[in-house]
Amino acid sequence: MSRIAIDEARCKGCLLCTTVCPVGILVQSPRFNQQGYKVAEVRPEDRDKCTGCTSCALICPDLAITVWRSKKPKGGA
């Protein structure tokens, strides 16, 4: 299963990641980080919807998002 991790200490709450997520699972969190920014998050009920496309990590200006992609089976069936 693909997933992302957001480094809340690096996130400045620009929410650019929320605009490029093709499945719309990234949202603004009600929490603030230590710098006083509302960070981005994936709600627990949406975690399994991540496709691992890496769009969020590519657009993040603060390199706050890490993506783990699940391997696709070879050959296709």
DSSP file (Angstrom, degrees, kcal/mol; ACC not computed):
  #  RESIDUE AA STRUCTURE BP1 BP2  ACC     N-H-->O    O-->H-N    N-H-->O    O-->H-N    TCO  KAPPA ALPHA  PHI   PSI    X-CA   Y-CA   Z-CA
    1    1 A M              0   0    0      0, 0.0     2,-0.1     0, 0.0    50,-0.1   0.000 360.0 360.0 360.0 130.7    0.0    0.0    0.0
    2    2 A S        +     0   0    0     48,-0.5     2,-0.3    46,-0.1    48,-0.3  -0.457 360.0 166.5 -74.9 150.6    1.4    3.4   -0.9
    3    3 A R  E     -A   68   0A   0     65,-2.7    65,-3.2    -2,-0.1     2,-0.3  -0.983  24.6-137.6-158.0 165.0    1.5    6.1    1.7
    4    4 A I  E     -A   67   0A   0     -2,-0.3     2,-0.4    63,-0.2    63,-0.2  -0.901   5.6-153.8-125.5 158.6    2.9    9.5    2.6
    5    5 A A  E     -A   66   0A   0     61,-2.4    61,-2.6    -2,-0.3     2,-0.5  -1.000   9.7-152.2-129.7 133.8    4.5   11.0    5.7
    6    6 A I  E     -A   65   0A   0     -2,-0.4     2,-1.2    59,-0.2    59,-0.2  -0.927  11.6-141.2-109.3 122.9    4.4   14.7    6.4
    7    7 A D    >>  -     0   0    0     57,-3.4     4,-1.5    -2,-0.5     3,-1.4  -0.703  16.6-165.8 -80.1  98.4    7.2   16.2    8.4
    8    8 A E  T 34 S+     0   0    0     -2,-1.2    -1,-0.2     1,-0.3    25,-0.1   0.762  82.9  62.0 -63.0 -26.3    5.1   18.7   10.4
    9    9 A A  T 34 S+     0   0    0      1,-0.2    -1,-0.3    24,-0.1    26,-0.1   0.818 111.4  38.8 -68.0 -29.3    8.2   20.6   11.6
   10   10 A R  T <4 S+     0   0    0     -3,-1.4    -2,-0.2    54,-0.1    -1,-0.2   0.714  93.5 102.1 -90.8 -23.8    9.0   21.5    8.0
   11   11 A C     <  -     0   0    0     -4,-1.5    26,-0.2    53,-0.2    22,-0.1  -0.415  46.2-173.6 -69.3 130.6    5.5   22.1    6.8
   12   12 A K        -     0   0    0     -2,-0.2    26,-0.2    24,-0.1    -1,-0.1   0.231  45.4-112.9-107.6  11.9    4.5   25.8    6.5
   13   13 A G        +     0   0    0     24,-0.2    25,-0.1     1,-0.1    -2,-0.1   0.759  69.0 141.4  69.0  26.2    0.9   25.1    5.7
   14   14 A C        -     0   0    0      1,-0.1    -1,-0.1    23,-0.0    25,-0.1   0.797  47.8-149.8 -69.4 -26.6    1.0   26.4    2.1
   15   15 A L    >>  +     0   0    0      1,-0.1     4,-0.7    12,-0.1     3,-0.5   0.658  52.2 135.6  65.5  19.6   -1.4   23.6    1.1
   16   16 A L  H >>  +     0   0    0      1,-0.2     3,-1.0     2,-0.2     4,-0.8   0.872  68.7  61.8 -60.2 -34.8   -0.1   23.3   -2.4
   17   17 A C  H >> S+     0   0    0      1,-0.3     4,-1.1     2,-0.2     3,-0.6   0.839  96.2  58.6 -60.7 -33.2   -0.1   19.6   -1.9
   18   18 A T  H <4 S+     0   0    0     -3,-0.5    -1,-0.3     1,-0.2    -2,-0.2   0.764 102.0  55.4 -68.9 -23.2   -3.9   19.6   -1.4
   19   19 A T  H << S+     0   0    0     -3,-1.0    -1,-0.2    -4,-0.7    -2,-0.2   0.704 112.3  39.7 -82.8 -19.6   -4.3   21.2   -4.8
   20   20 A V  H << S+     0   0    0     -4,-0.8    -2,-0.2    -3,-0.6    -1,-0.2   0.529  79.4 114.6-108.7  -7.4   -2.4   18.4   -6.7
   21   21 A C    ><  -     0   0    0     -4,-1.1     3,-0.8     1,-0.2    29,-0.0  -0.510  54.6-153.7 -67.0 117.7   -3.6   15.3   -5.0
   22   22 A P  T 3  S+     0   0    0      0, 0.0    -1,-0.2     0, 0.0    -3,-0.0   0.730  94.1  40.8 -68.5 -20.2   -5.6   13.3   -7.6
   23   23 A V  T 3  S-     0   0    0     -3,-0.0    -2,-0.1    26,-0.0    27,-0.0   0.427 105.2-127.0-107.5   0.1   -7.6   11.5   -5.0
   24   24 A G    <   +     0   0    0     -3,-0.8    -6,-0.1     1,-0.1    -5,-0.0   0.801  64.2 134.0  67.0  32.9   -8.1   14.6   -2.7
   25   25 A I        +     0   0    0     24,-0.1    18,-0.7    21,-0.1     2,-0.5   0.638  44.3  89.5 -91.4 -13.1   -6.9   12.9    0.5
   26   26 A L  E     +B   42   0B   0     -9,-0.2     2,-0.3    16,-0.2    16,-0.2  -0.725  54.2 161.8 -87.4 129.6   -4.7   15.8    1.7
   27   27 A V  E     -B   41   0B   0     14,-2.6    14,-2.6    -2,-0.5     2,-0.4  -0.886  44.9 -87.2-138.5 166.9   -6.4   18.4    3.9
   28   28 A Q  E     -B   40   0B   0     -2,-0.3    12,-0.2    12,-0.2    11,-0.1  -0.652  44.8-133.1 -78.2 132.1   -5.5   21.2    6.3
   29   29 A S  E     -     0   0B   0     10,-3.5    -1,-0.0    -2,-0.4    14,-0.0  -0.495   8.2-133.7 -81.2 152.1   -5.2   19.9    9.8
   30   30 A P  E    S+     0   0B   0      0, 0.0     2,-0.2     0, 0.0    -1,-0.1   0.597  83.7  92.1 -77.1  -9.7   -6.8   21.7   12.8
   31   31 A R  E     -     0   0B   0      8,-0.1     8,-1.0     1,-0.0     2,-0.3  -0.486  68.4-141.8 -84.8 154.8   -3.4   21.3   14.6
   32   32 A F  E     -B   38   0B   0      6,-0.2     6,-0.2    -2,-0.2     2,-0.1  -0.881  12.5-136.0-109.6 146.3   -0.6   23.8   14.6
   33   33 A N    >   -     0   0    0      4,-2.4     3,-1.7    -2,-0.3   -24,-0.1  -0.299  41.6 -85.7 -88.1-176.1    3.1   23.0   14.4
   34   34 A Q  T 3  S+     0   0    0      1,-0.3   -25,-0.1     2,-0.1    -1,-0.1   0.741 129.1  55.8 -65.7 -22.6    5.7   24.6   16.6
   35   35 A Q  T 3  S-     0   0    0      2,-0.1    -1,-0.3   -26,-0.1   -26,-0.0   0.519 120.9-106.7 -86.3  -4.7    6.1   27.5   14.1
   36   36 A G  S <  S+     0   0    0     -3,-1.7     2,-0.3     1,-0.3    -2,-0.1   0.614  74.7 134.3  92.1  14.0    2.4   28.3   14.4
   37   37 A Y        -     0   0    0    -26,-0.2    -4,-2.4     1,-0.0     2,-0.7  -0.752  59.3-124.1 -96.4 142.4    1.4   26.9   10.9
   38   38 A K  E     -B   32   0B   0     -2,-0.3    -6,-0.2    -6,-0.2     2,-0.1  -0.775  40.1-146.0 -79.6 120.6   -1.6   24.7   10.3
   39   39 A V  E     -     0   0B   0     -8,-1.0   -10,-3.5    -2,-0.7     2,-0.2  -0.342   9.6-105.6 -89.5 166.5   -0.1   21.7    8.6
   40   40 A A  E     +B   28   0B   0    -12,-0.2     2,-0.3    -2,-0.1   -12,-0.2  -0.570  43.2 172.6 -84.6 154.5   -1.4   19.4    5.9
   41   41 A E  E     -B   27   0B   0    -14,-2.6   -14,-2.6    -2,-0.2     2,-0.5  -0.977  34.1-125.1-154.3 165.3   -2.5   15.9    6.9
   42   42 A V  E     -B   26   0B   0     -2,-0.3   -16,-0.2   -16,-0.2     5,-0.1  -0.986  36.9-122.6-113.2 123.9   -4.2   12.8    5.6
   43   43 A R    >>  -     0   0    0    -18,-0.7     3,-2.0    -2,-0.5     4,-0.7  -0.356  22.3-116.9 -64.3 145.2   -7.1   11.7    7.7
   44   44 A P  G >4 S+     0   0    0      0, 0.0     3,-0.8     0, 0.0     4,-0.3   0.842 114.4  55.7 -53.5 -36.8   -6.8    8.2    9.1
   45   45 A E  G 34 S+     0   0    0      1,-0.2     3,-0.1     2,-0.1    -2,-0.1   0.650 110.0  47.0 -73.0 -12.7   -9.9    6.9    7.1
   46   46 A D  G X4 S+     0   0    0     -3,-2.0     3,-2.0     1,-0.1     4,-0.3   0.458  80.9  98.0-104.8  -2.5   -8.3    8.1    3.8
   47   47 A R  G X< S+     0   0    0     -3,-0.8     3,-1.1    -4,-0.7    -1,-0.1   0.828  80.3  54.8 -58.2 -35.6   -4.8    6.7    4.3
   48   48 A D  G 3  S+     0   0    0     -4,-0.3    -1,-0.3     1,-0.2   -46,-0.1   0.508  95.3  70.1 -79.1  -2.0   -5.4    3.6    2.2
   49   49 A K  G <   +     0   0    0     -3,-2.0    -1,-0.2   -48,-0.1    -2,-0.2   0.546  67.9 118.5 -89.8  -8.4   -6.5    5.7   -0.8
   50   50 A C    <   -     0   0    0     -3,-1.1   -48,-0.5    -4,-0.3    -3,-0.0  -0.377  46.0-166.1 -62.7 131.7   -3.0    7.1   -1.5
   51   51 A T        -     0   0    0     -2,-0.1    -1,-0.1   -50,-0.1    19,-0.1   0.535  34.8-122.6 -95.9  -8.8   -1.9    6.1   -5.0
   52   52 A G        +     0   0    0     17,-0.1    -2,-0.1   -50,-0.1    17,-0.1   0.781  61.0 146.4  74.0  26.5    1.8    6.9   -4.5
   53   53 A C        -     0   0    0      1,-0.1    -1,-0.1   -51,-0.0    16,-0.0   0.712  49.8-140.9 -70.5 -20.4    1.8    9.3   -7.5
   54   54 A T     >  +     0   0    0     14,-0.1     4,-2.2     1,-0.1     5,-0.2   0.473  62.7 126.6  72.0   7.6    4.3   11.6   -5.7
   55   55 A S  H  > S+     0   0    0      1,-0.2     4,-1.9     2,-0.2     5,-0.2   0.904  72.3  51.7 -58.9 -41.5    2.6   14.8   -6.9
   56   56 A C  H  > S+     0   0    0      1,-0.2     4,-1.2     2,-0.2    -1,-0.2   0.914 111.0  46.3 -63.3 -43.5    2.4   16.2   -3.4
   57   57 A A  H  4 S+     0   0    0      1,-0.2    -1,-0.2     2,-0.2    -2,-0.2   0.868 111.2  52.8 -67.7 -36.4    6.1   15.6   -2.7
   58   58 A L  H  < S+     0   0    0     -4,-2.2    -1,-0.2     1,-0.2    -2,-0.2   0.853 113.2  42.4 -68.3 -35.0    7.1   17.2   -6.0
   59   59 A I  H  < S+     0   0    0     -4,-1.9    -1,-0.2    -5,-0.2    -2,-0.2   0.672  85.7 108.6 -86.7 -16.6    5.1   20.4   -5.4
   60   60 A C    ><  -     0   0    0     -4,-1.2     3,-1.0    -5,-0.2     5,-0.1  -0.463  53.0-162.2 -67.0 115.6    6.1   20.8   -1.7
   61   61 A P  T 3  S+     0   0    0      0, 0.0    -1,-0.2     0, 0.0    -4,-0.0   0.663  88.8  49.3 -73.3 -14.4    8.5   23.8   -1.5
   62   62 A D  T 3  S-     0   0    0     -3,-0.0    -2,-0.1     0, 0.0    -3,-0.0   0.324 104.4-124.0-106.8   6.5    9.8   22.7    1.9
   63   63 A L    <   +     0   0    0     -3,-1.0   -52,-0.1    -6,-0.2    -6,-0.1   0.884  64.5 141.2  52.0  43.3   10.5   19.0    1.1
   64   64 A A        +     0   0    0    -54,-0.1   -57,-3.4    -7,-0.1     2,-0.5   0.457  44.7  77.9 -93.4  -2.7    8.2   18.1    4.0
   65   65 A I  E     -A    6   0A   0    -59,-0.2     2,-0.4    -8,-0.2   -59,-0.2  -0.931  53.7-171.6-119.1 129.8    6.5   15.1    2.3
   66   66 A T  E     -A    5   0A   0    -61,-2.6   -61,-2.4    -2,-0.5     2,-0.5  -0.951  12.2-154.8-114.2 136.4    8.0   11.6    1.8
   67   67 A V  E     -A    4   0A   0     -2,-0.4     2,-0.5   -63,-0.2   -63,-0.2  -0.935   8.2-165.0-116.1 132.4    6.2    9.1   -0.4
   68   68 A W  E     -A    3   0A   0    -65,-3.2   -65,-2.7    -2,-0.5     2,-0.4  -0.977  16.0-157.5-111.9 121.4    6.4    5.3   -0.1
   69   69 A R        -     0   0    0     -2,-0.5     2,-0.2   -67,-0.2   -17,-0.1  -0.800  12.6-127.8-101.9 139.4    5.1    3.6   -3.2
   70   70 A S        -     0   0    0     -2,-0.4     2,-0.2   -19,-0.1   -68,-0.1  -0.582  32.5-106.4 -80.6 147.9    3.8    0.0   -3.2
   71   71 A K        -     0   0    0     -2,-0.2    -1,-0.1   -70,-0.1     3,-0.0  -0.512  28.4-134.6 -75.1 139.5    5.3   -2.3   -5.9
   72   72 A K        -     0   0    0     -2,-0.2     2,-0.1     1,-0.1    -1,-0.0  -0.735  29.5-102.4 -91.3 142.5    3.0   -3.1   -8.7
   73   73 A P        -     0   0    0      0, 0.0     3,-0.2     0, 0.0     2,-0.2  -0.376  38.2-117.8 -64.8 141.4    2.9   -6.8   -9.8
   74   74 A K  S    S+     0   0    0      1,-0.2     2,-0.5     2,-0.1    -3,-0.0  -0.478  88.5  19.6 -77.6 148.4    4.9   -7.6  -12.9
   75   75 A G  S    S-     0   0    0     -2,-0.2    -1,-0.2     2,-0.0     0, 0.0  -0.133  97.6-119.6  91.3 -39.9    3.2   -8.9  -16.0
   76   76 A G              0   0    0     -2,-0.5    -2,-0.1    -3,-0.2    -4,-0.0   0.569 360.0 360.0  72.5 131.5   -0.3   -7.8  -15.3
   77   77 A A              0   0    0     -4,-0.1    -1,-0.1     0, 0.0    -2,-0.0   0.365 360.0 360.0-135.2 360.0   -3.1  -10.3  -15.0
